[in-house]
Amino acid sequence: MAVRLPPQPPRPASIPDSLRPATLDSLVLAQCPGYTAVHVSQVLFVGNDVTKERILRAELDFREGDSLTVSTLAKRLEQNRLRLFNLRLFTRVQVQVTCRDGQLIVLFALQERWYTFPVPILSIADRNFRAWANRPDRWRRVDYGVHLVRYNFRGRNEEIRGNLQLGFNRKYELFYLTPRLGRHRVGISAGASYFRSHTLDYTTRRDSLVAFRDDHGFPIERWYATAGLRWRRTVQRLTTLEAFYYHEQVSDSVFRRNPTYFLSGTQRRYLDVVLTRTVNQRNTFSYPLTGRFAQFALTQRVFFDGTPPVTTALGRYARYADVGRRFYYNIGLEARLRFARRLAYADSHALGFNQALVRGYDAYVIDGRHYGLIRQGLSYQLFDLGRLRLPLFTDPRIGSVPLQVYLNTFTDAGYVAERTVPSTNQFPNRLLASAGIGLHLVTYYDRVLTLEYTHTRHGFGGFFFRSEFPI
């Protein structure tokens, strides 16, 4: 049955698509006067040429036959629109309604993304371009290959990732993830990875990594396989239980330089069991301005060679608020506790790894068992150009580019706790703090580019370029 919907007033281009509220109260009241609740007779989707409709319906908190209160209808529809948008399968999600005799028809208009991304790999194997250019064998010291991602595989929000990297450092990887098996709320993940490199950071001195390089051999070789279950009520709530089996080996040269790199000699085998609970109620996942995020992960590592087990608890919390007049405040907290009778150097990394960073200390790493981190910022939206049309591309999936720019000021503080600290390292068991100012560019396919100037309490700083939202 064809449904003709009344035209909606145009939305102002100055408001990001992920924040635009559904102004539907007055429309429903005009079409269905006197009703305090309306009955959902139809939920329709248009534009999902690839995505299966059942994947979309599973994200909604209402269905045909439900009754919705008119006074909260606009808010509820907006929450559901954001759920679909945060699947990160669409560049745009809009909602329209029509009401007659208390019967409500809801239409979600979608614009799908481009789902296949082959990214060529071409990089030098040295720490910077000058070091690479000065070597006579520089053309042998190049990494090349391809990184391939297929999102929304088979239209079921499945994801396949593959890496084929050759050259000086080798990496072969394949991963698969599905949020749901059929109509069930349970999904699975699986994958395998093999990596070996001509270089390895084998110790920390003066709070900096020290590398060992072997041009003819591989100081580090690692492979692992993983499988897991995923309980996903909606895109905002996820619980995962995953297992990782690792086999790692370092060369005798690394062992001689740092006998505690592994506690069990030159190789080790272990199993990680990881339970993670995530609640993500941010308005948009790429550059959040309102909402909250909470995550807790518990990891139990068991070794097969008698090495004492390691237990790790990791928690993250972030809050985002619209404080008015185009100002937005955010604060993020992160803490890790790691318990073990003995800890290998490879398991002692804390701040400076995996985006756990006090900004401004980018050149340093801080080792330790436990750490705490707090980051906060105040952003001001300088301008929003809406969606720019690229005349060379007719496909709206790649020819429509959003562009928003924010001015951001921030402060960070972090602390790493460790009982035994080498005398050459000064940052463990000391307060790290910094402040800075930056520009945030929010653009194509959730890309966030930041240029920041940061100054630390230890007297150094500088300009830093990043490619992700910092909190």
Solvent accessible surface area in square Angstrom, and as a share of the most:
residue,aa,sasa,rsa
1,M,189,0.85
2,A,104,0.80
3,V,39,0.22
4,R,230,0.84
5,L,32,0.16
6,P,35,0.22
7,P,127,0.80
8,Q,52,0.23
9,P,96,0.61
10,P,131,0.82
11,R,69,0.25
12,P,75,0.47
13,A,66,0.51
14,S,69,0.44
15,I,58,0.29
16,P,11,0.07
17,D,11,0.05
18,S,13,0.08
19,L,40,0.20
20,R,23,0.08
21,P,73,0.46
22,A,3,0.02
23,T,101,0.59
24,L,2,0.01
25,D,55,0.29
26,S,82,0.53
27,L,38,0.19
28,V,0,0.00
29,L,91,0.45
30,A,79,0.61
31,Q,55,0.24
32,C,2,0.01
33,P,95,0.60
34,G,81,0.78
35,Y,90,0.34
36,T,112,0.65
37,A,47,0.37
38,V,3,0.02
39,H,69,0.31
40,V,0,0.00
41,S,43,0.27
42,Q,44,0.20
43,V,1,0.00
44,L,51,0.25
45,F,20,0.08
46,V,73,0.42
47,G,34,0.32
48,N,30,0.15
49,D,133,0.69
50,V,56,0.32
51,T,4,0.02
52,K,91,0.38
53,E,74,0.33
54,R,69,0.25
55,I,8,0.04
56,L,0,0.00
57,R,81,0.29
58,A,30,0.23
59,E,1,0.00
60,L,18,0.09
61,D,59,0.31
62,F,7,0.03
63,R,166,0.61
64,E,71,0.32
65,G,46,0.44
66,D,51,0.26
67,S,76,0.49
68,L,2,0.01
69,T,70,0.41
70,V,9,0.05
71,S,92,0.59
72,T,72,0.42
73,L,1,0.01
74,A,15,0.12
75,K,136,0.58
76,R,76,0.28
77,L,0,0.00
78,E,23,0.10
79,Q,82,0.36
80,N,0,0.00
81,R,0,0.00
82,L,26,0.13
83,R,42,0.15
84,L,0,0.00
85,F,21,0.09
86,N,4,0.02
87,L,13,0.06
88,R,99,0.36
89,L,4,0.02
90,F,0,0.00
91,T,15,0.08
92,R,56,0.21
93,V,0,0.00
94,Q,52,0.23
95,V,2,0.01
96,Q,50,0.22
97,V,0,0.00
98,T,22,0.13
99,C,7,0.04
100,R,189,0.69
101,D,110,0.57
102,G,4,0.04
103,Q,79,0.35
104,L,0,0.00
105,I,28,0.14
106,V,0,0.00
107,L,23,0.11
108,F,0,0.00
109,A,29,0.22
110,L,16,0.08
111,Q,44,0.20
112,E,14,0.06
113,R,24,0.09
114,W,98,0.35
115,Y,10,0.04
116,T,45,0.26
117,F,55,0.23
118,P,84,0.53
119,V,74,0.42
120,P,109,0.68
121,I,34,0.17
122,L,143,0.71
123,S,53,0.34
124,I,58,0.29
125,A,15,0.12
126,D,16,0.08
127,R,197,0.72
128,N,67,0.35
129,F,138,0.57
130,R,183,0.67
131,A,21,0.16
132,W,18,0.06
133,A,35,0.27
134,N,113,0.58
135,R,70,0.25
136,P,133,0.83
137,D,36,0.19
138,R,81,0.30
139,W,188,0.66
140,R,146,0.53
141,R,1,0.00
142,V,22,0.13
143,D,7,0.04
144,Y,108,0.41
145,G,24,0.23
146,V,60,0.35
147,H,44,0.20
148,L,83,0.41
149,V,5,0.03
150,R,73,0.27
151,Y,71,0.27
152,N,1,0.01
153,F,68,0.28
154,R,123,0.45
155,G,0,0.00
156,R,84,0.31
157,N,25,0.13
158,E,4,0.02
159,E,40,0.18
160,I,52,0.26
161,R,84,0.31
162,G,17,0.16
163,N,30,0.15
164,L,83,0.41
165,Q,25,0.11
166,L,60,0.30
167,G,16,0.15
168,F,9,0.04
169,N,21,0.11
170,R,65,0.24
171,K,59,0.25
172,Y,79,0.30
173,E,34,0.15
174,L,113,0.56
175,F,51,0.21
176,Y,64,0.24
177,L,49,0.24
178,T,2,0.01
179,P,6,0.04
180,R,24,0.09
181,L,79,0.39
182,G,42,0.41
183,R,207,0.76
184,H,126,0.56
185,R,121,0.44
186,V,46,0.26
187,G,0,0.00
188,I,57,0.29
189,S,14,0.09
190,A,42,0.33
191,G,14,0.13
192,A,52,0.40
193,S,9,0.06
194,Y,60,0.23
195,F,45,0.19
196,R,70,0.26
197,S,5,0.03
198,H,14,0.06
199,T,32,0.19
200,L,19,0.10
201,D,58,0.30
202,Y,15,0.06
203,T,24,0.14
204,T,8,0.05
205,R,122,0.45
206,R,192,0.70
207,D,2,0.01
208,S,40,0.26
209,L,66,0.33
210,V,37,0.21
211,A,59,0.45
212,F,28,0.12
213,R,80,0.29
214,D,44,0.23
215,D,33,0.17
216,H,166,0.74
217,G,20,0.20
218,F,54,0.22
219,P,1,0.00
220,I,4,0.02
221,E,62,0.28
222,R,68,0.25
223,W,101,0.35
224,Y,38,0.14
225,A,41,0.32
226,T,20,0.12
227,A,60,0.47
228,G,9,0.09
229,L,76,0.38
230,R,31,0.11
231,W,105,0.37
232,R,20,0.07
233,R,155,0.57
234,T,12,0.07
235,V,23,0.13
236,Q,30,0.13
237,R,71,0.26
238,L,38,0.19
239,T,28,0.16
240,T,9,0.05
241,L,70,0.35
242,E,36,0.16
243,A,38,0.30
244,F,42,0.17
245,Y,63,0.24
246,Y,37,0.14
247,H,39,0.17
248,E,11,0.05
249,Q,75,0.34
250,V,6,0.03
251,S,33,0.21
252,D,91,0.47
253,S,26,0.17
254,V,0,0.00
255,F,75,0.31
256,R,165,0.60
257,R,114,0.42
258,N,14,0.07
259,P,80,0.50
260,T,73,0.42
261,Y,17,0.07
262,F,2,0.01
263,L,39,0.20
264,S,47,0.30
265,G,21,0.20
266,T,38,0.22
267,Q,87,0.39
268,R,12,0.05
269,R,99,0.36
270,Y,5,0.02
271,L,58,0.29
272,D,8,0.04
273,V,60,0.34
274,V,24,0.14
275,L,84,0.42
276,T,21,0.12
277,R,104,0.38
278,T,17,0.10
279,V,20,0.12
280,N,13,0.07
281,Q,53,0.24
282,R,35,0.13
283,N,11,0.05
284,T,8,0.05
285,F,27,0.11
286,S,16,0.10
287,Y,8,0.03
288,P,1,0.01
289,L,8,0.04
290,T,45,0.26
291,G,20,0.19
292,R,90,0.33
293,F,31,0.13
294,A,28,0.22
295,Q,40,0.18
296,F,106,0.44
297,A,14,0.11
298,L,78,0.39
299,T,27,0.16
300,Q,67,0.30
301,R,41,0.15
302,V,68,0.39
303,F,18,0.07
304,F,99,0.41
305,D,68,0.35
306,G,71,0.68
307,T,20,0.12
308,P,13,0.08
309,P,67,0.42
310,V,7,0.04
311,T,42,0.24
312,T,13,0.07
313,A,21,0.16
314,L,32,0.16
315,G,24,0.24
316,R,81,0.30
317,Y,84,0.32
318,A,7,0.05
319,R,109,0.40
320,Y,2,0.01
321,A,36,0.28
322,D,82,0.42
323,V,87,0.50
324,G,31,0.30
325,R,219,0.80
326,R,112,0.41
327,F,77,0.32
328,Y,24,0.09
329,Y,73,0.28
330,N,8,0.04
331,I,46,0.23
332,G,10,0.10
333,L,83,0.41
334,E,16,0.07
335,A,52,0.40
336,R,21,0.08
337,L,88,0.44
338,R,40,0.15
339,F,110,0.46
340,A,18,0.14
341,R,184,0.67
342,R,133,0.49
343,L,31,0.15
344,A,3,0.02
345,Y,24,0.09
346,A,26,0.20
347,D,9,0.05
348,S,16,0.10
349,H,44,0.20
350,A,4,0.03
351,L,1,0.01
352,G,29,0.28
353,F,43,0.18
354,N,139,0.71
355,Q,126,0.56
356,A,5,0.04
357,L,28,0.14
358,V,1,0.01
359,R,3,0.01
360,G,5,0.04
361,Y,1,0.00
362,D,54,0.28
363,A,83,0.64
364,Y,57,0.22
365,V,13,0.08
366,I,3,0.01
367,D,21,0.11
368,G,1,0.01
369,R,19,0.07
370,H,48,0.21
371,Y,18,0.07
372,G,29,0.28
373,L,10,0.05
374,I,66,0.33
375,R,32,0.12
376,Q,65,0.29
377,G,5,0.05
378,L,73,0.36
379,S,2,0.01
380,Y,55,0.21
381,Q,11,0.05
382,L,66,0.33
383,F,87,0.36
384,D,21,0.11
385,L,89,0.44
386,G,7,0.07
387,R,49,0.18
388,L,69,0.35
389,R,154,0.56
390,L,66,0.33
391,P,126,0.79
392,L,158,0.79
393,F,99,0.41
394,T,136,0.79
395,D,38,0.20
396,P,60,0.37
397,R,74,0.27
398,I,48,0.25
399,G,4,0.04
400,S,5,0.03
401,V,22,0.12
402,P,27,0.17
403,L,36,0.18
404,Q,22,0.10
405,V,18,0.10
406,Y,0,0.00
407,L,65,0.32
408,N,5,0.03
409,T,62,0.36
410,F,8,0.03
411,T,61,0.35
412,D,5,0.03
413,A,26,0.21
414,G,3,0.03
415,Y,96,0.37
416,V,1,0.00
417,A,34,0.26
418,E,33,0.15
419,R,180,0.66
420,T,110,0.64
421,V,46,0.26
422,P,76,0.48
423,S,120,0.78
424,T,70,0.40
425,N,16,0.08
426,Q,89,0.40
427,F,2,0.01
428,P,10,0.06
429,N,61,0.31
430,R,119,0.43
431,L,89,0.44
432,L,1,0.01
433,A,24,0.19
434,S,9,0.06
435,A,47,0.37
436,G,15,0.15
437,I,81,0.41
438,G,6,0.06
439,L,80,0.40
440,H,1,0.00
441,L,56,0.28
442,V,14,0.08
443,T,20,0.12
444,Y,67,0.25
445,Y,22,0.08
446,D,31,0.16
447,R,136,0.49
448,V,4,0.02
449,L,59,0.29
450,T,1,0.00
451,L,93,0.46
452,E,1,0.00
453,Y,87,0.33
454,T,0,0.00
455,H,93,0.41
456,T,4,0.02
457,R,143,0.52
458,H,58,0.26
459,G,53,0.51
460,F,63,0.26
461,G,37,0.36
462,G,18,0.17
463,F,152,0.63
464,F,43,0.18
465,F,138,0.58
466,R,26,0.09
467,S,71,0.46
468,E,63,0.28
469,F,30,0.12
470,P,17,0.10
471,I,28,0.14
